[in-house]
Amino acid sequence: MTGRLSGKRIFVTGAAQGIGLALARAFVKEGAALFMVDRDGALLEREAATLVAPDGSLGWAAADITDARAIAAAMKQAADEIGSINALVNNAGVNVFSTPLETSDEDWNRCFDINLKGAWNCCKAALPGMIDAGGGVILNIASTHAFTIIPHTFPYPLAKHALLGMTKSLGLEYAANNVRVNALAPGYVATQKVIDYWNSFPDPEAAKAETLKLHPGGRIATPEEIAMAAVFMISDECPFMNATCLTVDGGLSVQQHPA
């Protein structure tokens, strides 16, 4: 099987649902070998069973990205099962929304442990193998929260701003090792998380309508649209793209006020 990602051996976190599952499906379709990681082992096993990778090159492990030892073990398992990892996608994340003075220490730690430290744990596990192999690619799934601020979403934007900073720092640090490090910033995406957000309001349909109104095209992205952007960034089609961020939000972050 050949495709745009033939020869890529990709480690994807948060792969059991939402954007992560769409990434996994798109990567396999484009010929990649794939190793899926998620905290929900039962769901991960069920979804992994629906995928068919080239030459059976598909593995998975239940692991929490905040546990550096578990991630190191999963990276070793991935290398044993599909070969040395030459592409990492840090997709796992969590929404933690509050106001600054109402943010508890527990929520602060949870936000940064998952959205930032978890991504670093994966980078730290993947980078030595990439350097030894002469190159690789890391893609961090950020957010438009990485460069814009929505009131009452503290401290989530802080973590995503920091993730973008880490992307740039690692991209420069390891450019000479032929390791590209980039970020992809989706806006609103039609995932269960967004549906749950709408359902948290007294009138979910009104909340949905307000979200759609924010977008110049009157709709939000599908997970598959985010996945196809990730395929491009993981592929060898953009070899000189490094230490930067691609925004896929339908123009949301450009428009100062909705029409």
C-alpha positions in Angstrom: 0.0 0.0 0.0 1.4 3.4 -1.0 0.2 6.8 -0.1 1.3 10.3 1.0 2.5 8.9 4.3 4.2 5.7 3.1 7.3 5.1 5.3 5.9 7.1 8.2 5.7 5.4 11.6 3.4 7.6 13.6 2.7 7.8 17.3 -0.6 9.5 18.0 -2.0 10.4 21.4 -5.7 10.9 22.3 -6.4 8.5 19.4 -9.6 6.8 20.6 -12.1 9.5 19.7 -12.7 13.0 18.1 -9.8 14.6 16.2 -7.4 11.9 17.3 -9.5 9.1 15.8 -9.9 11.1 12.6 -6.1 11.5 12.5 -5.6 7.8 12.9 -8.0 6.9 10.1 -6.5 9.5 7.8 -2.9 8.4 8.5 -3.7 4.7 7.8 -5.5 5.6 4.6 -2.4 7.4 3.4 -0.2 4.4 4.0 1.4 5.1 7.4 2.2 2.6 10.1 0.4 3.7 13.2 0.7 3.4 17.0 -2.3 4.7 18.9 -2.3 5.9 22.5 -5.2 6.9 24.7 -6.0 6.9 28.4 -9.3 5.0 27.7 -7.9 1.5 26.9 -11.3 -0.2 26.2 -12.4 2.5 23.8 -9.0 2.5 22.1 -9.0 -1.2 21.6 -12.5 -1.1 20.1 -11.6 1.7 17.7 -8.1 0.2 16.8 -9.9 -3.0 15.7 -11.8 -1.0 13.0 -8.5 0.1 11.3 -6.5 -1.8 8.8 -2.9 -0.5 8.4 -0.4 -1.5 5.7 1.2 -4.9 6.3 -0.6 -5.0 9.7 1.5 -2.2 11.0 -0.8 -1.1 13.7 -0.3 -1.1 17.4 -1.9 0.6 20.5 -1.3 1.1 24.2 -3.4 2.5 27.0 -1.3 5.1 28.6 -1.7 8.5 30.4 0.5 11.1 28.7 1.0 12.8 32.1 3.0 9.7 33.2 6.4 10.0 31.6 7.4 6.4 32.4 4.2 5.0 30.8 4.8 7.1 27.7 8.5 5.9 27.5 7.2 2.3 27.7 4.6 3.0 25.1 7.3 4.5 22.8 9.4 1.4 23.2 6.4 -0.9 22.5 5.7 1.2 19.4 9.3 0.7 18.2 9.1 -3.0 18.8 5.7 -3.4 17.0 5.8 -1.0 14.0 9.5 0.2 13.9 11.3 3.2 15.3 8.9 6.2 15.4 9.7 8.9 12.9 6.5 11.0 13.4 4.7 12.1 16.6 1.4 13.8 16.9 0.6 15.3 20.3 -3.2 15.4 20.1 -4.4 14.5 23.6 -5.7 17.5 25.5 -8.4 18.7 27.8 -10.5 21.8 28.1 -10.2 23.6 31.4 -12.3 26.7 31.4 -12.8 29.1 34.3 -12.0 32.7 35.4 -8.6 33.5 36.8 -9.5 33.9 40.5 -11.9 31.0 40.4 -9.3 28.6 39.0 -8.3 26.0 41.6 -4.8 24.6 42.0 -6.2 21.3 41.0 -7.6 22.6 37.7 -4.4 24.6 37.0 -2.3 21.5 37.4 -4.6 19.3 35.4 -4.6 21.8 32.5 -0.8 22.1 32.3 -0.1 18.5 33.1 -2.2 17.3 30.1 -2.0 20.1 27.6 1.7 21.0 28.0 3.7 18.5 30.2 2.0 15.5 28.5 3.1 16.8 25.1 6.6 17.3 26.4 6.7 13.8 27.8 5.9 12.4 24.4 8.5 14.7 22.7 11.1 13.7 25.2 10.4 10.0 24.5 10.4 10.4 20.7 13.3 12.8 20.0 16.3 10.6 20.8 15.1 8.0 18.2 14.4 10.6 15.6 17.8 12.2 16.1 19.6 8.8 15.9 17.7 8.0 12.7 18.6 11.2 11.0 15.3 13.0 11.2 11.6 13.0 12.0 8.6 15.2 12.4 6.5 16.3 15.5 3.1 17.9 15.2 1.5 19.5 18.2 -2.3 19.9 18.0 -2.7 23.4 19.5 -5.7 25.6 19.1 -6.7 29.2 18.2 -6.5 29.6 21.9 -2.7 29.6 21.4 -2.8 33.1 20.0 -6.2 34.6 20.9 -8.0 34.9 24.2 -11.7 34.1 25.0 -12.8 35.5 28.4 -13.6 32.9 31.0 -11.5 30.2 29.4 -8.6 30.5 31.9 -6.1 28.8 32.1 -6.5 26.8 28.9 -5.2 29.6 26.6 -2.1 29.9 28.8 -1.3 26.2 28.2 -1.9 26.4 24.5 0.3 29.6 24.2 3.0 27.6 26.0 2.6 24.6 23.7 3.1 27.0 20.7 6.2 28.3 22.4 7.5 24.8 23.0 6.8 24.0 19.3 9.0 26.9 18.2 11.7 26.2 20.7 12.1 22.5 19.8 11.8 23.3 16.1 14.8 25.6 16.3 16.7 23.4 18.7 16.6 20.3 16.5 16.4 21.7 13.0 20.1 20.7 12.4 19.1 17.2 13.3 16.5 17.2 10.5 13.6 17.1 13.0 10.7 19.4 12.1 8.4 20.5 14.9 5.2 22.3 14.0 1.7 23.0 15.4 -1.7 22.8 14.0 -4.3 25.2 15.4 -8.0 24.2 14.9 -10.8 26.4 15.9 -14.2 24.9 16.7 -14.5 21.3 15.5 -17.6 19.1 15.5 -16.5 16.7 18.2 -18.2 15.3 21.2 -16.4 17.9 23.4 -18.0 20.7 21.4 -21.4 19.1 21.6 -21.0 18.7 25.4 -20.1 22.4 25.5 -23.3 23.3 23.7 -25.3 21.0 26.0 -24.0 22.8 29.1 -26.2 25.7 28.2 -29.9 26.0 29.0 -30.6 26.2 25.3 -28.1 24.0 23.4 -29.5 24.9 20.0 -29.1 28.6 20.7 -25.5 28.0 21.9 -24.8 26.1 18.7 -26.2 28.9 16.6 -24.1 31.5 18.4 -21.0 29.4 17.7 -21.8 29.0 14.0 -22.5 32.7 13.7 -18.9 33.4 14.7 -17.6 31.8 11.6 -17.5 33.6 8.2 -18.7 30.5 6.4 -21.5 29.7 9.0 -20.1 26.3 9.9 -17.4 24.7 12.0 -14.8 22.1 10.9 -15.2 18.4 10.8 -12.5 16.2 12.4 -11.7 14.9 9.0 -10.8 18.4 7.7 -8.3 18.8 10.6 -6.9 15.4 9.9 -6.2 16.2 6.2 -4.3 19.3 7.3 -2.3 17.0 9.6 -1.5 14.6 6.8 0.1 17.5 4.8 2.2 18.6 7.8 3.4 15.1 8.6 4.1 14.3 5.0 7.3 15.1 3.0 5.3 17.7 1.0 6.4 20.5 3.3 10.0 19.8 4.1 10.9 23.4 4.8 8.0 24.0 7.2 9.4 24.2 10.7 8.8 25.9 14.1 5.5 27.4 12.9 1.8 26.9 13.2 -0.9 26.3 10.6 -4.3 27.7 11.5 -7.4 25.8 10.3 -10.4 27.6 11.6 -12.4 28.8 8.6 -11.3 32.4 9.2 -12.6 32.6 12.8 -9.5 34.1 14.3 -9.1 36.7 11.5 -12.6 38.2 11.9 -12.7 40.9 14.6 -16.5 40.8 14.9 -19.0 38.4 13.5 -21.2 39.7 10.7 
